[in-house]
Amino acid sequence: MNMKCLIAEDHPLFRDAIKGLLTKAFPKISISEAQCLKSLQHAVEEDNDYDYVLLDLNIPGVYGFSGLLFLQGQLENTPIVVISANESPEIVQKACSYGAAAFIPKSSSTDTIVDTITKIMNGEKIELPQSVQSESQEEIEIYNNIKQLSPRQFEILLMLTDGLLNKQIASELNLSLSTVKCHISAIIKTLGVNTRTHAALIAKKLDVSNKVELSE
């Protein structure tokens, strides 16, 4: 079975273990890697034709589920499989509510991981948990709006969430101050808010750390 996979995972040992498992199970697989938000953005810019993505929610540079929404916005028809050490029902349900094709706990057996990926490649539907209340219409609208942001706008939104000023963002990204202001205006318009502070607060809603700690 020919396939192309992107693994977004910052732990080298676990990433190598997953690569070894997938290479053994699917000899014709081509694997790309990302260790943080910047390398994830680069991987998507280089190639947007992946068969699926394995995403750890905790890669550096993202807030909670923001990495999942970024990938959905850039790889519209690509299944995103969340793989995480946190198996709490709330995290599993939220990941699936936000569009993950499947959720694989890091404690899963190799057979379970391979079986889940095989089902996704075959177009089979993965049974998702129903134990936790689904998200409100307001939250769903927020997530859909965030998915409309460009990669650069998404990056700047997260920097706003970190409290960076326009000059700091411009310096960090090597952009002119006017360009940063234009991006922020576009972000505010896309999210349907009035201020940069409100935009940052919306992004913070993606960070589940206030409710459930995302274990590494």
PyRosetta script that sets phi, psi and omega in degrees:
from pyrosetta import init, pose_from_sequence

init()
pose = pose_from_sequence("MNMKCLIAEDHPLFRDAIKGLLTKAFPKISISEAQCLKSLQHAVEEDNDYDYVLLDLNIPGVYGFSGLLFLQGQLENTPIVVISANESPEIVQKACSYGAAAFIPKSSSTDTIVDTITKIMNGEKIELPQSVQSESQEEIEIYNNIKQLSPRQFEILLMLTDGLLNKQIASELNLSLSTVKCHISAIIKTLGVNTRTHAALIAKKLDVSNKVELSE")
pose.set_psi(1, 114.7)
pose.set_omega(1, 177.3)
pose.set_phi(2, -76.5)
pose.set_psi(2, 136.4)
pose.set_omega(2, 177.9)
pose.set_phi(3, -159.7)
pose.set_psi(3, 155.4)
pose.set_omega(3, 174.8)
pose.set_phi(4, -121.1)
pose.set_psi(4, 130.5)
pose.set_omega(4, -175.5)
pose.set_phi(5, -128.6)
pose.set_psi(5, 144.8)
pose.set_omega(5, 172.5)
pose.set_phi(6, -115.4)
pose.set_psi(6, 123.9)
pose.set_omega(6, 177.7)
pose.set_phi(7, -106.1)
pose.set_psi(7, 117.1)
pose.set_omega(7, 177.4)
pose.set_phi(8, -106.9)
pose.set_psi(8, 97.2)
pose.set_omega(8, -173.6)
pose.set_phi(9, -152.8)
pose.set_psi(9, 130.8)
pose.set_omega(9, -175.1)
pose.set_phi(10, -92.9)
pose.set_psi(10, -11.2)
pose.set_omega(10, 178.9)
pose.set_phi(11, -88.4)
pose.set_psi(11, 111.0)
pose.set_omega(11, -175.9)
pose.set_phi(12, -56.3)
pose.set_psi(12, -42.1)
pose.set_omega(12, -177.4)
pose.set_phi(13, -64.7)
pose.set_psi(13, -45.1)
pose.set_omega(13, 179.9)
pose.set_phi(14, -68.9)
pose.set_psi(14, -39.6)
pose.set_omega(14, 179.1)
pose.set_phi(15, -61.5)
pose.set_psi(15, -43.8)
pose.set_omega(15, 178.7)
pose.set_phi(16, -65.4)
pose.set_psi(16, -36.4)
pose.set_omega(16, 179.0)
pose.set_phi(17, -64.9)
pose.set_psi(17, -42.7)
pose.set_omega(17, 178.5)
pose.set_phi(18, -65.5)
pose.set_psi(18, -41.5)
pose.set_omega(18, 177.9)
pose.set_phi(19, -60.1)
pose.set_psi(19, -44.6)
pose.set_omega(19, 179.5)
pose.set_phi(20, -63.0)
pose.set_psi(20, -41.5)
pose.set_omega(20, 179.4)
pose.set_phi(21, -63.4)
pose.set_psi(21, -47.1)
pose.set_omega(21, -177.9)
pose.set_phi(22, -67.6)
pose.set_psi(22, -39.3)
pose.set_omega(22, 179.4)
pose.set_phi(23, -63.9)
pose.set_psi(23, -37.7)
pose.set_omega(23, 178.7)
pose.set_phi(24, -71.0)
pose.set_psi(24, -41.2)
pose.set_omega(24, -177.5)
pose.set_phi(25, -76.6)
pose.set_psi(25, -33.7)
pose.set_omega(25, -177.3)
pose.set_phi(26, -130.2)
pose.set_psi(26, 84.6)
pose.set_omega(26, -174.1)
pose.set_phi(27, -56.4)
pose.set_psi(27, -25.6)
pose.set_omega(27, -177.3)
pose.set_phi(28, -95.1)
pose.set_psi(28, 17.9)
pose.set_omega(28, -177.3)
pose.set_phi(29, -80.1)
pose.set_psi(29, 145.8)
pose.set_omega(29, 173.1)
pose.set_phi(30, -116.1)
pose.set_psi(30, 124.0)
pose.set_omega(30, -172.2)
pose.set_phi(31, -117.3)
pose.set_psi(31, 128.6)
pose.set_omega(31, 171.0)
pose.set_phi(32, -108.5)
pose.set_psi(32, 158.1)
pose.set_omega(32, -175.0)
pose.set_phi(33, -130.4)
pose.set_psi(33, 150.9)
pose.set_omega(33, 173.0)
pose.set_phi(34, -142.6)
pose.set_psi(34, 140.2)
pose.set_omega(34, -177.4)
pose.set_phi(35, -113.5)
pose.set_psi(35, -10.7)
pose.set_omega(35, -178.0)
pose.set_phi(36, -159.1)
pose.set_psi(36, 178.6)
pose.set_omega(36, -178.4)
pose.set_phi(37, -59.5)
pose.set_psi(37, -44.6)
pose.set_omega(37, -177.4)
pose.set_phi(38, -61.6)
pose.set_psi(38, -44.9)
pose.set_omega(38, 180.0)
pose.set_phi(39, -71.0)
pose.set_psi(39, -28.2)
pose.set_omega(39, 175.8)
pose.set_phi(40, -67.5)
pose.set_psi(40, -44.4)
pose.set_omega(40, 177.0)
pose.set_phi(41, -60.5)
pose.set_psi(41, -42.7)
pose.set_omega(41, -179.9)
pose.set_phi(42, -63.5)
pose.set_psi(42, -42.7)
pose.set_omega(42, -179.1)
pose.set_phi(43, -62.2)
pose.set_psi(43, -39.4)
pose.set_omega(43, -179.4)
pose.set_phi(44, -71.8)
pose.set_psi(44, -35.9)
pose.set_omega(44, 177.3)
pose.set_phi(45, -67.3)
pose.set_psi(45, -36.1)
pose.set_omega(45, -179.1)
pose.set_phi(46, -72.5)
pose.set_psi(46, -34.3)
pose.set_omega(46, -175.3)
pose.set_phi(47, -155.8)
pose.set_psi(47, 122.2)
pose.set_omega(47, 178.1)
pose.set_phi(48, -115.9)
pose.set_psi(48, 25.8)
pose.set_omega(48, -176.2)
pose.set_phi(49, -117.8)
pose.set_psi(49, 43.6)
pose.set_omega(49, 178.3)
pose.set_phi(50, -80.6)
pose.set_psi(50, 148.5)
pose.set_omega(50, 175.7)
pose.set_phi(51, -77.3)
pose.set_psi(51, -30.5)
pose.set_omega(51, 174.7)
pose.set_phi(52, -166.3)
pose.set_psi(52, 163.6)
pose.set_omega(52, 178.3)
pose.set_phi(53, -126.0)
pose.set_psi(53, 135.7)
pose.set_omega(53, 171.4)
pose.set_phi(54, -101.2)
pose.set_psi(54, 118.3)
pose.set_omega(54, -173.1)
pose.set_phi(55, -121.3)
pose.set_psi(55, 123.8)
pose.set_omega(55, 169.3)
pose.set_phi(56, -88.3)
pose.set_psi(56, 127.7)
pose.set_omega(56, -177.4)
pose.set_phi(57, -64.0)
pose.set_psi(57, -17.1)
pose.set_omega(57, -172.0)
pose.set_phi(58, -99.8)
pose.set_psi(58, 13.9)
pose.set_omega(58, -179.3)
pose.set_phi(59, -63.2)
pose.set_psi(59, 142.0)
pose.set_omega(59, -177.1)
pose.set_phi(60, -56.6)
pose.set_psi(60, 138.9)
pose.set_omega(60, 176.1)
pose.set_phi(61, 101.9)
pose.set_psi(61, -8.4)
pose.set_omega(61, -179.1)
pose.set_phi(62, -114.3)
pose.set_psi(62, 158.0)
pose.set_omega(62, 174.5)
pose.set_phi(63, -108.1)
pose.set_psi(63, 111.9)
pose.set_omega(63, 174.6)
pose.set_phi(64, 48.8)
pose.set_psi(64, -111.8)
pose.set_omega(64, -174.8)
pose.set_phi(65, -91.2)
pose.set_psi(65, 7.2)
pose.set_omega(65, -177.6)
pose.set_phi(66, -64.0)
pose.set_psi(66, -33.3)
pose.set_omega(66, 177.4)
pose.set_phi(67, -63.5)
pose.set_psi(67, -38.0)
pose.set_omega(67, 178.0)
pose.set_phi(68, -63.7)
pose.set_psi(68, -45.0)
pose.set_omega(68, -179.4)
pose.set_phi(69, -68.5)
pose.set_psi(69, -35.9)
pose.set_omega(69, 176.7)
pose.set_phi(70, -59.7)
pose.set_psi(70, -47.2)
pose.set_omega(70, -179.2)
pose.set_phi(71, -65.1)
pose.set_psi(71, -38.4)
pose.set_omega(71, 178.6)
pose.set_phi(72, -63.7)
pose.set_psi(72, -36.8)
pose.set_omega(72, 179.5)
pose.set_phi(73, -70.7)
pose.set_psi(73, -32.5)
pose.set_omega(73, -176.5)
pose.set_phi(74, -94.5)
pose.set_psi(74, -28.1)
pose.set_omega(74, -179.4)
pose.set_phi(75, -123.0)
pose.set_psi(75, 71.6)
pose.set_omega(75, -167.5)
pose.set_phi(76, -55.0)
pose.set_psi(76, -40.3)
pose.set_omega(76, -174.9)
pose.set_phi(77, -106.5)
pose.set_psi(77, 14.8)
pose.set_omega(77, -178.0)
pose.set_phi(78, -98.0)
pose.set_psi(78, 126.7)
pose.set_omega(78, 177.1)
pose.set_phi(79, -63.4)
pose.set_psi(79, 130.5)
pose.set_omega(79, 177.0)
pose.set_phi(80, -108.0)
pose.set_psi(80, 118.0)
pose.set_omega(80, -179.8)
pose.set_phi(81, -104.3)
pose.set_psi(81, 117.5)
pose.set_omega(81, 177.5)
pose.set_phi(82, -82.4)
pose.set_psi(82, 131.7)
pose.set_omega(82, 177.2)
pose.set_phi(83, -127.5)
pose.set_psi(83, 121.3)
pose.set_omega(83, -169.6)
pose.set_phi(84, -148.1)
pose.set_psi(84, 154.3)
pose.set_omega(84, 175.5)
pose.set_phi(85, -79.3)
pose.set_psi(85, -17.6)
pose.set_omega(85, 179.3)
pose.set_phi(86, -89.1)
pose.set_psi(86, 115.6)
pose.set_omega(86, -176.5)
pose.set_phi(87, -109.1)
pose.set_psi(87, 16.0)
pose.set_omega(87, -177.8)
pose.set_phi(88, -61.6)
pose.set_psi(88, 143.2)
pose.set_omega(88, -179.2)
pose.set_phi(89, -55.0)
pose.set_psi(89, -36.0)
pose.set_omega(89, -178.9)
pose.set_phi(90, -64.3)
pose.set_psi(90, -44.7)
pose.set_omega(90, -179.5)
pose.set_phi(91, -66.5)
pose.set_psi(91, -43.5)
pose.set_omega(91, 179.6)
pose.set_phi(92, -60.6)
pose.set_psi(92, -47.9)
pose.set_omega(92, -177.9)
pose.set_phi(93, -65.0)
pose.set_psi(93, -42.9)
pose.set_omega(93, -179.5)
pose.set_phi(94, -63.9)
pose.set_psi(94, -42.6)
pose.set_omega(94, 179.3)
pose.set_phi(95, -58.3)
pose.set_psi(95, -43.7)
pose.set_omega(95, -179.7)
pose.set_phi(96, -70.8)
pose.set_psi(96, -37.0)
pose.set_omega(96, 178.1)
pose.set_phi(97, -64.3)
pose.set_psi(97, -31.9)
pose.set_omega(97, -178.7)
pose.set_phi(98, -87.0)
pose.set_psi(98, 7.1)
pose.set_omega(98, 171.0)
pose.set_phi(99, 108.5)
pose.set_psi(99, 5.2)
pose.set_omega(99, 177.0)
pose.set_phi(100, -63.5)
pose.set_psi(100, 138.7)
pose.set_omega(100, 179.1)
pose.set_phi(101, -72.2)
pose.set_psi(101, -27.5)
pose.set_omega(101, 180.0)
pose.set_phi(102, -164.9)
pose.set_psi(102, 163.8)
pose.set_omega(102, 176.6)
pose.set_phi(103, -128.1)
pose.set_psi(103, 120.9)
pose.set_omega(103, -179.6)
pose.set_phi(104, -116.1)
pose.set_psi(104, 112.5)
pose.set_omega(104, 175.0)
pose.set_phi(105, -63.5)
pose.set_psi(105, 145.2)
pose.set_omega(105, 179.3)
pose.set_phi(106, -66.7)
pose.set_psi(106, -15.9)
pose.set_omega(106, 178.0)
pose.set_phi(107, -82.6)
pose.set_psi(107, -2.1)
pose.set_omega(107, -177.1)
pose.set_phi(108, -64.1)
pose.set_psi(108, 151.8)
pose.set_omega(108, 175.7)
pose.set_phi(109, -71.4)
pose.set_psi(109, 160.4)
pose.set_omega(109, 178.1)
pose.set_phi(110, -61.3)
pose.set_psi(110, -36.0)
pose.set_omega(110, 179.0)
pose.set_phi(111, -62.9)
pose.set_psi(111, -40.0)
pose.set_omega(111, -179.9)
pose.set_phi(112, -65.1)
pose.set_psi(112, -42.9)
pose.set_omega(112, 179.8)
pose.set_phi(113, -62.9)
pose.set_psi(113, -48.3)
pose.set_omega(113, -179.6)
pose.set_phi(114, -64.2)
pose.set_psi(114, -41.1)
pose.set_omega(114, -179.4)
pose.set_phi(115, -63.2)
pose.set_psi(115, -42.2)
pose.set_omega(115, -180.0)
pose.set_phi(116, -63.5)
pose.set_psi(116, -45.4)
pose.set_omega(116, -179.6)
pose.set_phi(117, -66.1)
pose.set_psi(117, -39.2)
pose.set_omega(117, 178.0)
pose.set_phi(118, -60.9)
pose.set_psi(118, -43.0)
pose.set_omega(118, 179.0)
pose.set_phi(119, -62.6)
pose.set_psi(119, -42.0)
pose.set_omega(119, 179.4)
pose.set_phi(120, -64.1)
pose.set_psi(120, -43.3)
pose.set_omega(120, 179.0)
pose.set_phi(121, -64.8)
pose.set_psi(121, -29.0)
pose.set_omega(121, 179.2)
pose.set_phi(122, -87.9)
pose.set_psi(122, 1.9)
pose.set_omega(122, 178.6)
pose.set_phi(123, 77.8)
pose.set_psi(123, 15.1)
pose.set_omega(123, 180.0)
pose.set_phi(124, -80.3)
pose.set_psi(124, 148.6)
pose.set_omega(124, -179.6)
pose.set_phi(125, -82.1)
pose.set_psi(125, 131.4)
pose.set_omega(125, 178.2)
pose.set_phi(126, -89.8)
pose.set_psi(126, 129.8)
pose.set_omega(126, 179.2)
pose.set_phi(127, -68.6)
pose.set_psi(127, 124.9)
pose.set_omega(127, -177.3)
pose.set_phi(128, -106.2)
pose.set_psi(128, 151.5)
pose.set_omega(128, -178.5)
pose.set_phi(129, -67.5)
pose.set_psi(129, 147.6)
pose.set_omega(129, 179.6)
pose.set_phi(130, -123.4)
pose.set_psi(130, 14.6)
pose.set_omega(130, -170.5)
pose.set_phi(131, -80.2)
pose.set_psi(131, -18.2)
pose.set_omega(131, -176.1)
pose.set_phi(132, -112.7)
pose.set_psi(132, 143.9)
pose.set_omega(132, -178.4)
pose.set_phi(133, -58.0)
pose.set_psi(133, 137.8)
pose.set_omega(133, -178.3)
pose.set_phi(134, -72.8)
pose.set_psi(134, 166.8)
pose.set_omega(134, -176.4)
pose.set_phi(135, -73.6)
pose.set_psi(135, 155.0)
pose.set_omega(135, 179.7)
pose.set_phi(136, -72.7)
pose.set_psi(136, 163.3)
pose.set_omega(136, 178.9)
pose.set_phi(137, -62.2)
pose.set_psi(137, -35.9)
pose.set_omega(137, 178.8)
pose.set_phi(138, -63.1)
pose.set_psi(138, -43.6)
pose.set_omega(138, 179.6)
pose.set_phi(139, -65.4)
pose.set_psi(139, -42.0)
pose.set_omega(139, 179.1)
pose.set_phi(140, -60.4)
pose.set_psi(140, -41.0)
pose.set_omega(140, 178.9)
pose.set_phi(141, -63.8)
pose.set_psi(141, -40.1)
pose.set_omega(141, 178.1)
pose.set_phi(142, -60.4)
pose.set_psi(142, -46.6)
pose.set_omega(142, -177.3)
pose.set_phi(143, -66.4)
pose.set_psi(143, -37.9)
pose.set_omega(143, 178.4)
pose.set_phi(144, -65.6)
pose.set_psi(144, -37.6)
pose.set_omega(144, 178.1)
pose.set_phi(145, -65.7)
pose.set_psi(145, -42.4)
pose.set_omega(145, -179.6)
pose.set_phi(146, -62.1)
pose.set_psi(146, -34.7)
pose.set_omega(146, -179.8)
pose.set_phi(147, -66.4)
pose.set_psi(147, -16.5)
pose.set_omega(147, -179.8)
pose.set_phi(148, -83.4)
pose.set_psi(148, -10.3)
pose.set_omega(148, -178.8)
pose.set_phi(149, -70.2)
pose.set_psi(149, 147.7)
pose.set_omega(149, 174.3)
pose.set_phi(150, -73.7)
pose.set_psi(150, 163.7)
pose.set_omega(150, 178.3)
pose.set_phi(151, -54.7)
pose.set_psi(151, -41.3)
pose.set_omega(151, 179.8)
pose.set_phi(152, -67.4)
pose.set_psi(152, -42.5)
pose.set_omega(152, 178.4)
pose.set_phi(153, -63.5)
pose.set_psi(153, -39.4)
pose.set_omega(153, 178.2)
pose.set_phi(154, -61.7)
pose.set_psi(154, -44.0)
pose.set_omega(154, 179.9)
pose.set_phi(155, -62.7)
pose.set_psi(155, -42.8)
pose.set_omega(155, 179.9)
pose.set_phi(156, -67.8)
pose.set_psi(156, -37.2)
pose.set_omega(156, 177.3)
pose.set_phi(157, -58.5)
pose.set_psi(157, -43.6)
pose.set_omega(157, 179.3)
pose.set_phi(158, -67.3)
pose.set_psi(158, -31.2)
pose.set_omega(158, 177.3)
pose.set_phi(159, -71.1)
pose.set_psi(159, -35.0)
pose.set_omega(159, 173.9)
pose.set_phi(160, -62.8)
pose.set_psi(160, -39.0)
pose.set_omega(160, 179.4)
pose.set_phi(161, -64.1)
pose.set_psi(161, -30.9)
pose.set_omega(161, 177.4)
pose.set_phi(162, -79.0)
pose.set_psi(162, -3.4)
pose.set_omega(162, 177.2)
pose.set_phi(163, 88.1)
pose.set_psi(163, 13.3)
pose.set_omega(163, -178.9)
pose.set_phi(164, -72.8)
pose.set_psi(164, 143.2)
pose.set_omega(164, 176.0)
pose.set_phi(165, -83.9)
pose.set_psi(165, 165.8)
pose.set_omega(165, -178.4)
pose.set_phi(166, -55.6)
pose.set_psi(166, -44.0)
pose.set_omega(166, -179.2)
pose.set_phi(167, -63.4)
pose.set_psi(167, -37.8)
pose.set_omega(167, 179.2)
pose.set_phi(168, -67.6)
pose.set_psi(168, -40.8)
pose.set_omega(168, 178.4)
pose.set_phi(169, -63.7)
pose.set_psi(169, -44.2)
pose.set_omega(169, 179.8)
pose.set_phi(170, -60.2)
pose.set_psi(170, -42.8)
pose.set_omega(170, -179.9)
pose.set_phi(171, -67.6)
pose.set_psi(171, -42.3)
pose.set_omega(171, -177.8)
pose.set_phi(172, -64.4)
pose.set_psi(172, -39.6)
pose.set_omega(172, -175.4)
pose.set_phi(173, -98.8)
pose.set_psi(173, 0.9)
pose.set_omega(173, -179.0)
pose.set_phi(174, 58.0)
pose.set_psi(174, 47.3)
pose.set_omega(174, 178.9)
pose.set_phi(175, -118.9)
pose.set_psi(175, 159.8)
pose.set_omega(175, 174.5)
pose.set_phi(176, -74.4)
pose.set_psi(176, 156.4)
pose.set_omega(176, -179.9)
pose.set_phi(177, -62.2)
pose.set_psi(177, -38.0)
pose.set_omega(177, -180.0)
pose.set_phi(178, -65.5)
pose.set_psi(178, -36.6)
pose.set_omega(178, 178.3)
pose.set_phi(179, -65.8)
pose.set_psi(179, -41.8)
pose.set_omega(179, 177.9)
pose.set_phi(180, -61.5)
pose.set_psi(180, -43.6)
pose.set_omega(180, 179.9)
pose.set_phi(181, -62.5)
pose.set_psi(181, -38.8)
pose.set_omega(181, 178.1)
pose.set_phi(182, -64.1)
pose.set_psi(182, -42.3)
pose.set_omega(182, 178.4)
pose.set_phi(183, -63.4)
pose.set_psi(183, -42.2)
pose.set_omega(183, -179.0)
pose.set_phi(184, -65.6)
pose.set_psi(184, -39.2)
pose.set_omega(184, 176.7)
pose.set_phi(185, -61.3)
pose.set_psi(185, -41.2)
pose.set_omega(185, 178.9)
pose.set_phi(186, -66.4)
pose.set_psi(186, -38.8)
pose.set_omega(186, 178.5)
pose.set_phi(187, -62.2)
pose.set_psi(187, -47.4)
pose.set_omega(187, -179.5)
pose.set_phi(188, -59.6)
pose.set_psi(188, -42.6)
pose.set_omega(188, 180.0)
pose.set_phi(189, -66.2)
pose.set_psi(189, -44.8)
pose.set_omega(189, -178.1)
pose.set_phi(190, -64.1)
pose.set_psi(190, -38.8)
pose.set_omega(190, -178.4)
pose.set_phi(191, -81.3)
pose.set_psi(191, -9.7)
pose.set_omega(191, 177.8)
pose.set_phi(192, 71.6)
pose.set_psi(192, 35.4)
pose.set_omega(192, -179.8)
pose.set_phi(193, -119.5)
pose.set_psi(193, 178.3)
pose.set_omega(193, -175.6)
pose.set_phi(194, -107.3)
pose.set_psi(194, -21.8)
pose.set_omega(194, -175.5)
pose.set_phi(195, -137.4)
pose.set_psi(195, 162.3)
pose.set_omega(195, 176.3)
pose.set_phi(196, -66.1)
pose.set_psi(196, -32.4)
pose.set_omega(196, 178.7)
pose.set_phi(197, -63.7)
pose.set_psi(197, -42.6)
pose.set_omega(197, 178.2)
pose.set_phi(198, -64.8)
pose.set_psi(198, -38.6)
pose.set_omega(198, 178.1)
pose.set_phi(199, -62.2)
pose.set_psi(199, -42.6)
pose.set_omega(199, 179.5)
pose.set_phi(200, -64.9)
pose.set_psi(200, -38.4)
pose.set_omega(200, 178.9)
pose.set_phi(201, -64.7)
pose.set_psi(201, -36.9)
pose.set_omega(201, 177.5)
pose.set_phi(202, -63.5)
pose.set_psi(202, -43.9)
pose.set_omega(202, 179.6)
pose.set_phi(203, -63.3)
pose.set_psi(203, -35.5)
pose.set_omega(203, -179.7)
pose.set_phi(204, -64.8)
pose.set_psi(204, -23.6)
pose.set_omega(204, 178.1)
pose.set_phi(205, -64.3)
pose.set_psi(205, -19.9)
pose.set_omega(205, 178.7)
pose.set_phi(206, -77.3)
pose.set_psi(206, -16.3)
pose.set_omega(206, -177.4)
pose.set_phi(207, -86.3)
pose.set_psi(207, 110.8)
pose.set_omega(207, -176.6)
pose.set_phi(208, -84.7)
pose.set_psi(208, 2.8)
pose.set_omega(208, -173.5)
pose.set_phi(209, -64.6)
pose.set_psi(209, -23.7)
pose.set_omega(209, 178.8)
pose.set_phi(210, -71.9)
pose.set_psi(210, -21.4)
pose.set_omega(210, -177.8)
pose.set_phi(211, -107.1)
pose.set_psi(211, -48.3)
pose.set_omega(211, -177.6)
pose.set_phi(212, -137.7)
pose.set_psi(212, 124.1)
pose.set_omega(212, -179.2)
pose.set_phi(213, -71.1)
pose.set_psi(213, 130.6)
pose.set_omega(213, 178.2)
pose.set_phi(214, -85.5)
pose.set_psi(214, 101.7)
pose.set_omega(214, -177.6)
pose.set_phi(215, -70.0)
pose.set_psi(215, 146.2)
pose.set_omega(215, 176.6)
pose.set_phi(216, -76.6)
pose.dump_pdb("model.pdb")
